[in-house]
Amino acid sequence: MVIQPDHDVDDAGRQFGFWNLAAQCADERRPAWRGLIREHVQRVLASMDAPDSFEGLDRDEAARRTYARLYPHDALPSLDAYPHREFVPGIVEMLALDLPQTVAVFDHEKLAKVGGWEALRAHGVANLRALPVESIQTLDAPGGGKFTALLGDSVYTGSRALLLPGLAAQLTGEDASNFGWLMSVPNRHQVVWHVIRDDSIISALNGMAHFTVLGFSDAPGPVSPHVYWWNGADYEQLTRIDDTGAISIHAGPAFTGVLNTLTGGD
C-alpha cells in the first residue's frame, strides 16, 4: 500500500478513501477505532472481491434496484467511465445499483445492457420518490429565518434533492414561489431547503450555510459544503469557503435582485 494524505493505493492501482472512516472514528472514542477500521477494511475488500454485481442483471431487476444518486464530482478517479450529468456545480448525478451492503455505479457498458440512461434514470428517480420519510426537521436560523432538513440513514436521502420543489410540497406543503428556493446536500444522509418568500431569506441562508458546512465535515458520505439557489432555470452556487474555512456569500445579479425586492433595497 502507498499512503497518500487522504487515501491509499494498492499494487493493483485500487484506491481506498479515508473520509468516511475518519467521520466514523470522529464519533467514537479512540479505543473503538481499531474495530471500526477492521470492519471498514473487511467491508471494502469483500465488495471488491465479490462476484460482479451486474452479472445476470435484467431490465426488470435493474428497474427495481436502481436509484438516481448524487455524488461529489471528485468521488471517482475518472467520471468519463460512468454516465453522469452535472446537477449543480461540484455535484454530479449517477445511477447506482442497490446491493445488500453497498452500492455499485453503472458504467457505460453495463447501463447500455439494461436500457440506457433515460429509461433507467426514470426508474431511479421513481425509486427515490418511493423512499420512506425517516426524519424531517424545521430548524430556526439566527435572525428569525427557518429552513427544513430531511435526514435519514439511507444513503439515498441526500439524493432526494433531485425531487425539489415537489419534495417540499409533499413533506411540508410548501409550494414553489417566484423567487425559487435554497438547497444544499451536505452529505448522503441529508438534504436541506428553504422556499424563498420574504426577507427571512437572509437569516435562512446564513443558517443553512453553517449547517451545511458542519454536515459536510463531520458525517460519512460528504457531498458538498455549499448552498445553492434555484433561479427558475438552474442552480447557482451562493457560498464560498476560503483556505481558513471562513464562509462567505456571493450573490450574482439575479439573486441580488431577489434580495432587493424582498428587503426593499435599491
Secondary structure as a PSIPRED ss2 file (coil, helix, strand):
# PSIPRED VFORMAT (PSIPRED V4.0)

   1 M C   1.000  0.000  0.000
   2 V E   0.000  0.000  1.000
   3 I E   0.000  0.000  1.000
   4 Q C   1.000  0.000  0.000
   5 P C   1.000  0.000  0.000
   6 D C   1.000  0.000  0.000
   7 H E   0.000  0.000  1.000
   8 D E   0.000  0.000  1.000
   9 V E   0.000  0.000  1.000
  10 D C   1.000  0.000  0.000
  11 D C   1.000  0.000  0.000
  12 A C   1.000  0.000  0.000
  13 G C   1.000  0.000  0.000
  14 R C   1.000  0.000  0.000
  15 Q E   0.000  0.000  1.000
  16 F E   0.000  0.000  1.000
  17 G E   0.000  0.000  1.000
  18 F C   1.000  0.000  0.000
  19 W H   0.000  1.000  0.000
  20 N H   0.000  1.000  0.000
  21 L H   0.000  1.000  0.000
  22 A H   0.000  1.000  0.000
  23 A H   0.000  1.000  0.000
  24 Q H   0.000  1.000  0.000
  25 C H   0.000  1.000  0.000
  26 A H   0.000  1.000  0.000
  27 D C   1.000  0.000  0.000
  28 E C   1.000  0.000  0.000
  29 R C   1.000  0.000  0.000
  30 R H   0.000  1.000  0.000
  31 P H   0.000  1.000  0.000
  32 A H   0.000  1.000  0.000
  33 W H   0.000  1.000  0.000
  34 R H   0.000  1.000  0.000
  35 G H   0.000  1.000  0.000
  36 L H   0.000  1.000  0.000
  37 I H   0.000  1.000  0.000
  38 R H   0.000  1.000  0.000
  39 E H   0.000  1.000  0.000
  40 H H   0.000  1.000  0.000
  41 V H   0.000  1.000  0.000
  42 Q H   0.000  1.000  0.000
  43 R H   0.000  1.000  0.000
  44 V H   0.000  1.000  0.000
  45 L H   0.000  1.000  0.000
  46 A H   0.000  1.000  0.000
  47 S H   0.000  1.000  0.000
  48 M H   0.000  1.000  0.000
  49 D H   0.000  1.000  0.000
  50 A C   1.000  0.000  0.000
  51 P C   1.000  0.000  0.000
  52 D C   1.000  0.000  0.000
  53 S C   1.000  0.000  0.000
  54 F C   1.000  0.000  0.000
  55 E C   1.000  0.000  0.000
  56 G C   1.000  0.000  0.000
  57 L C   1.000  0.000  0.000
  58 D C   1.000  0.000  0.000
  59 R H   0.000  1.000  0.000
  60 D H   0.000  1.000  0.000
  61 E H   0.000  1.000  0.000
  62 A H   0.000  1.000  0.000
  63 A H   0.000  1.000  0.000
  64 R H   0.000  1.000  0.000
  65 R H   0.000  1.000  0.000
  66 T E   0.000  0.000  1.000
  67 Y E   0.000  0.000  1.000
  68 A E   0.000  0.000  1.000
  69 R E   0.000  0.000  1.000
  70 L E   0.000  0.000  1.000
  71 Y E   0.000  0.000  1.000
  72 P E   0.000  0.000  1.000
  73 H C   1.000  0.000  0.000
  74 D C   1.000  0.000  0.000
  75 A C   1.000  0.000  0.000
  76 L C   1.000  0.000  0.000
  77 P C   1.000  0.000  0.000
  78 S C   1.000  0.000  0.000
  79 L H   0.000  1.000  0.000
  80 D H   0.000  1.000  0.000
  81 A H   0.000  1.000  0.000
  82 Y C   1.000  0.000  0.000
  83 P C   1.000  0.000  0.000
  84 H C   1.000  0.000  0.000
  85 R E   0.000  0.000  1.000
  86 E E   0.000  0.000  1.000
  87 F E   0.000  0.000  1.000
  88 V E   0.000  0.000  1.000
  89 P C   1.000  0.000  0.000
  90 G C   1.000  0.000  0.000
  91 I E   0.000  0.000  1.000
  92 V E   0.000  0.000  1.000
  93 E E   0.000  0.000  1.000
  94 M E   0.000  0.000  1.000
  95 L E   0.000  0.000  1.000
  96 A E   0.000  0.000  1.000
  97 L E   0.000  0.000  1.000
  98 D E   0.000  0.000  1.000
  99 L C   1.000  0.000  0.000
 100 P C   1.000  0.000  0.000
 101 Q C   1.000  0.000  0.000
 102 T C   1.000  0.000  0.000
 103 V E   0.000  0.000  1.000
 104 A E   0.000  0.000  1.000
 105 V E   0.000  0.000  1.000
 106 F C   1.000  0.000  0.000
 107 D C   1.000  0.000  0.000
 108 H H   0.000  1.000  0.000
 109 E H   0.000  1.000  0.000
 110 K H   0.000  1.000  0.000
 111 L H   0.000  1.000  0.000
 112 A H   0.000  1.000  0.000
 113 K H   0.000  1.000  0.000
 114 V C   1.000  0.000  0.000
 115 G C   1.000  0.000  0.000
 116 G C   1.000  0.000  0.000
 117 W H   0.000  1.000  0.000
 118 E H   0.000  1.000  0.000
 119 A H   0.000  1.000  0.000
 120 L H   0.000  1.000  0.000
 121 R H   0.000  1.000  0.000
 122 A H   0.000  1.000  0.000
 123 H H   0.000  1.000  0.000
 124 G H   0.000  1.000  0.000
 125 V H   0.000  1.000  0.000
 126 A H   0.000  1.000  0.000
 127 N H   0.000  1.000  0.000
 128 L H   0.000  1.000  0.000
 129 R H   0.000  1.000  0.000
 130 A C   1.000  0.000  0.000
 131 L C   1.000  0.000  0.000
 132 P C   1.000  0.000  0.000
 133 V C   1.000  0.000  0.000
 134 E C   1.000  0.000  0.000
 135 S E   0.000  0.000  1.000
 136 I E   0.000  0.000  1.000
 137 Q E   0.000  0.000  1.000
 138 T E   0.000  0.000  1.000
 139 L E   0.000  0.000  1.000
 140 D E   0.000  0.000  1.000
 141 A C   1.000  0.000  0.000
 142 P C   1.000  0.000  0.000
 143 G C   1.000  0.000  0.000
 144 G C   1.000  0.000  0.000
 145 G C   1.000  0.000  0.000
 146 K E   0.000  0.000  1.000
 147 F E   0.000  0.000  1.000
 148 T E   0.000  0.000  1.000
 149 A E   0.000  0.000  1.000
 150 L E   0.000  0.000  1.000
 151 L E   0.000  0.000  1.000
 152 G C   1.000  0.000  0.000
 153 D C   1.000  0.000  0.000
 154 S C   1.000  0.000  0.000
 155 V C   1.000  0.000  0.000
 156 Y C   1.000  0.000  0.000
 157 T C   1.000  0.000  0.000
 158 G H   0.000  1.000  0.000
 159 S H   0.000  1.000  0.000
 160 R H   0.000  1.000  0.000
 161 A H   0.000  1.000  0.000
 162 L H   0.000  1.000  0.000
 163 L H   0.000  1.000  0.000
 164 L C   1.000  0.000  0.000
 165 P C   1.000  0.000  0.000
 166 G H   0.000  1.000  0.000
 167 L H   0.000  1.000  0.000
 168 A H   0.000  1.000  0.000
 169 A H   0.000  1.000  0.000
 170 Q H   0.000  1.000  0.000
 171 L H   0.000  1.000  0.000
 172 T H   0.000  1.000  0.000
 173 G C   1.000  0.000  0.000
 174 E C   1.000  0.000  0.000
 175 D C   1.000  0.000  0.000
 176 A C   1.000  0.000  0.000
 177 S C   1.000  0.000  0.000
 178 N C   1.000  0.000  0.000
 179 F C   1.000  0.000  0.000
 180 G C   1.000  0.000  0.000
 181 W E   0.000  0.000  1.000
 182 L E   0.000  0.000  1.000
 183 M E   0.000  0.000  1.000
 184 S E   0.000  0.000  1.000
 185 V E   0.000  0.000  1.000
 186 P E   0.000  0.000  1.000
 187 N E   0.000  0.000  1.000
 188 R C   1.000  0.000  0.000
 189 H C   1.000  0.000  0.000
 190 Q E   0.000  0.000  1.000
 191 V E   0.000  0.000  1.000
 192 V E   0.000  0.000  1.000
 193 W E   0.000  0.000  1.000
 194 H E   0.000  0.000  1.000
 195 V E   0.000  0.000  1.000
 196 I C   1.000  0.000  0.000
 197 R C   1.000  0.000  0.000
 198 D C   1.000  0.000  0.000
 199 D C   1.000  0.000  0.000
 200 S C   1.000  0.000  0.000
 201 I H   0.000  1.000  0.000
 202 I H   0.000  1.000  0.000
 203 S H   0.000  1.000  0.000
 204 A H   0.000  1.000  0.000
 205 L H   0.000  1.000  0.000
 206 N H   0.000  1.000  0.000
 207 G H   0.000  1.000  0.000
 208 M H   0.000  1.000  0.000
 209 A H   0.000  1.000  0.000
 210 H H   0.000  1.000  0.000
 211 F H   0.000  1.000  0.000
 212 T H   0.000  1.000  0.000
 213 V H   0.000  1.000  0.000
 214 L H   0.000  1.000  0.000
 215 G H   0.000  1.000  0.000
 216 F H   0.000  1.000  0.000
 217 S H   0.000  1.000  0.000
 218 D C   1.000  0.000  0.000
 219 A C   1.000  0.000  0.000
 220 P C   1.000  0.000  0.000
 221 G C   1.000  0.000  0.000
 222 P E   0.000  0.000  1.000
 223 V C   1.000  0.000  0.000
 224 S C   1.000  0.000  0.000
 225 P C   1.000  0.000  0.000
 226 H C   1.000  0.000  0.000
 227 V C   1.000  0.000  0.000
 228 Y E   0.000  0.000  1.000
 229 W E   0.000  0.000  1.000
 230 W E   0.000  0.000  1.000
 231 N C   1.000  0.000  0.000
 232 G C   1.000  0.000  0.000
 233 A C   1.000  0.000  0.000
 234 D C   1.000  0.000  0.000
 235 Y E   0.000  0.000  1.000
 236 E E   0.000  0.000  1.000
 237 Q E   0.000  0.000  1.000
 238 L C   1.000  0.000  0.000
 239 T E   0.000  0.000  1.000
 240 R E   0.000  0.000  1.000
 241 I E   0.000  0.000  1.000
 242 D C   1.000  0.000  0.000
 243 D C   1.000  0.000  0.000
 244 T C   1.000  0.000  0.000
 245 G C   1.000  0.000  0.000
 246 A C   1.000  0.000  0.000
 247 I E   0.000  0.000  1.000
 248 S E   0.000  0.000  1.000
 249 I E   0.000  0.000  1.000
 250 H C   1.000  0.000  0.000
 251 A C   1.000  0.000  0.000
 252 G C   1.000  0.000  0.000
 253 P H   0.000  1.000  0.000
 254 A H   0.000  1.000  0.000
 255 F H   0.000  1.000  0.000
 256 T H   0.000  1.000  0.000
 257 G H   0.000  1.000  0.000
 258 V H   0.000  1.000  0.000
 259 L H   0.000  1.000  0.000
 260 N H   0.000  1.000  0.000
 261 T H   0.000  1.000  0.000
 262 L H   0.000  1.000  0.000
 263 T H   0.000  1.000  0.000
 264 G C   1.000  0.000  0.000
 265 G C   1.000  0.000  0.000
 266 D C   1.000  0.000  0.000
